[in-house]
Amino acid sequence: MRYLIDANIFLFMLWDNNRLTGVVKDILGDYGNRVYISVESVKEIIHLRQCGKFTSKKQMFTGSVVDFINNETALEIKSIKEEHIKTLERIPILNDHKDPSDRIIIAQAITEKIPLVSSDTKFPLYKKYGLELIFNA
């Protein structure tokens, strides 16, 4: 099975595994699954790192975040494609959620028909637009 994880799931996976539900741990631990992270999530992680949002305890990346993902995890980085942008255009901006990074990740999951794994409480709003969500409560 294929899954797309959000940046929060990636960070929990590395630093706070106790914040992952049993279902999410099972998904991440099953080597039969292909688990992707969006290039948009990678961009968010790099931004957080550059803004100093990681404490010294969480300085996992001594080099490139991309190199770390490629060499130290089983995740595959999924690029944004034209068809994802077209889906993004069809998804309305919701009053309760306007985050452009989240919206492109959601569009990517909808387009690719990949379940999105996230802890973001706003993501369930997009189920009516075709998002298959595995919510990490």
Buried (B, 14 or more C-beta within 10 A) or exposed (E): EBBBBBBBBBBBBBEEEEBBBEEBBEBBEEEEBBBBBBBBBBBBBBEBBEEEEBEEEBEEBEEEBBEBBEEEBEBEBBEBEEEBEEBBEEBEEEEEBEEEBBBBBBBBBBBBEBBBBBBBEBBEBBEEBBBBBBBBE
